[in-house]
Structure formats: C-alpha cells, structure tokens
Amino acid sequence: MRGTIKKPIVLLGLGVLSVMAVLLYFSFNPEKGLFFPKCPSYQYLGIYCSGCGSQRAIHDLLHLRLGDAMNHNVLLLPALFVIAQHGLVKTGILKTRSFLNYRLAPIIVLVIVLLFMFLRNLNMAPFAYLAP
C-alpha cells in the first residue's frame, strides 16, 4: 500500500523519542529548567490540573526518588503502569487485554482525572497533600 508507514518504523521512532525524553528528564530538573513548559491552568488560573507536578515526578522517578515523585503527582505512577500495559498489549509483547480497551475505560479514566483535579485543589487535610 502506498503512503502507509510500517509498524516497525513507527515503533522505532517512538522508541527513539522515548529515549530522548528520558535522557532530557534525567539530565535536567524541570523545577530549574527554563525550557520545560509551565502548566497553563496553574499559571493563568491558579488551579492545579491533574498533570501538575508530572514533569518533576518523572525526573524524580528517573533518579529513583519514589517518595518525591508521589509528592509531586500521586496519579502519575498508576497512569504510567496503565499506559505501559496498553503499549505492551498493542505491540503484541503482552498477550492479554489492555485495561484501556474495556468499554467503560474512557469514562472511568475521565472521572478519576477530574476527581483528582478537584480534590487536589481543596485547601484542607487530607486533600491539600495531593497538591504538587
């Protein structure tokens, strides 16, 4: 077929981009780096989104500081596991069904993300601990 990209080429490209991202986040701390994007919802509205703290959490995970990563964004680690499981299923490495292929998965993920965003913006214990 003309104009189609082969699956191995796409996987290789994604692999190269992933390695580059890992090296970037390992080498540079997003708290101090000027070239890392700031969260627009926090910068302009003062609201922590569900992804706030993820860049710092990834940097901490790459330096094996699990506690610091969880303090920055507790939702990131489970999200990475779900994404990794989905990727392994889609590439054929894992012979099971992806969590994200269930019919209600998009609704469940949306509810979790929105609930996490709402709770981490409450300024009272224990929810204040969810803020990055």
C-alpha positions in Angstrom: 0.0 0.0 0.0 1.3 3.4 -0.9 1.8 6.1 1.7 1.4 3.9 4.7 4.1 3.8 7.4 5.2 0.4 8.5 4.6 -0.6 12.2 8.3 -1.3 12.9 9.3 2.2 11.7 6.7 3.8 13.9 7.8 1.7 16.9 11.5 2.6 16.2 10.6 6.3 16.0 8.6 6.2 19.3 11.5 4.3 20.9 14.0 7.0 19.9 11.7 9.8 21.1 11.1 8.0 24.3 14.9 7.5 24.9 15.4 11.2 24.1 12.7 12.3 26.6 14.1 10.0 29.3 17.6 11.5 28.8 16.1 15.0 28.9 14.2 14.4 32.1 17.1 12.6 33.7 19.6 15.3 32.9 17.6 18.4 33.6 15.4 19.2 36.7 12.1 20.7 35.5 12.0 22.8 38.6 15.1 24.7 37.5 14.9 24.2 33.7 13.7 27.2 31.7 12.8 25.2 28.6 10.2 23.0 30.3 6.6 24.2 29.8 4.7 25.6 32.7 1.1 24.4 33.4 -1.3 26.9 31.8 -4.1 26.1 34.2 -1.9 26.9 37.2 -0.1 29.8 35.6 -3.2 31.7 34.4 -6.0 30.4 36.7 -4.1 29.3 39.9 -5.7 25.8 39.6 -3.7 22.6 39.8 -4.7 20.3 36.9 -4.3 16.5 37.1 -1.0 16.7 35.4 0.6 19.4 37.5 3.8 18.1 39.0 4.2 15.3 36.4 7.4 16.7 34.9 9.0 16.9 38.4 7.7 13.5 39.2 9.2 11.9 36.1 12.5 13.5 37.0 12.3 12.1 40.5 11.3 8.6 39.2 14.3 8.5 36.9 16.5 9.3 39.9 14.7 6.6 42.0 13.1 9.0 44.4 9.7 7.4 44.6 8.5 9.4 47.6 9.3 12.7 46.0 7.6 11.6 42.7 4.5 10.6 44.7 4.5 14.0 46.4 4.6 15.8 43.1 1.8 13.8 41.4 0.4 10.7 43.0 -1.6 9.9 39.9 1.4 9.7 37.6 2.7 6.2 38.7 -0.6 4.4 38.2 -1.1 6.2 34.9 2.4 5.1 33.7 1.5 1.5 34.6 -1.7 1.6 32.6 0.0 3.3 29.6 2.9 0.7 29.7 0.4 -2.2 29.9 -1.6 -0.8 27.0 1.6 -0.3 24.9 2.8 -3.8 25.6 -0.6 -5.2 24.6 -0.7 -3.1 21.4 2.8 -4.2 20.4 2.0 -7.8 21.0 4.5 -8.3 23.7 1.8 -9.0 26.3 -0.9 -11.4 25.4 -3.8 -10.1 27.4 -6.5 -7.4 27.1 -5.5 -3.8 27.7 -7.2 -2.0 30.6 -8.0 0.8 28.2 -9.9 -1.5 25.7 -12.8 -2.0 28.1 -16.0 -0.2 27.1 -16.2 1.9 30.2 -12.5 2.7 30.5 -12.7 6.2 29.0 -15.4 7.2 31.3 -13.6 5.7 34.4 -10.4 7.5 33.4 -12.2 10.8 32.9 -13.9 10.5 36.3 -10.6 9.7 38.1 -8.8 12.5 36.4 -11.5 15.1 37.1 -12.0 13.9 40.7 -8.2 14.0 41.3 -8.1 17.6 39.9 -11.0 18.7 42.1 -9.6 17.1 45.3 -6.1 18.4 44.9 -7.4 22.0 44.8 -9.1 21.7 48.1 -7.1 23.5 50.7 -7.9 21.2 53.6 -6.4 18.0 55.0 -6.0 15.4 53.7 -6.6 16.7 50.2 -4.1 19.5 50.5 -1.4 16.8 50.4 -2.4 16.0 46.8 -1.2 19.4 45.6 2.3 19.3 43.9 
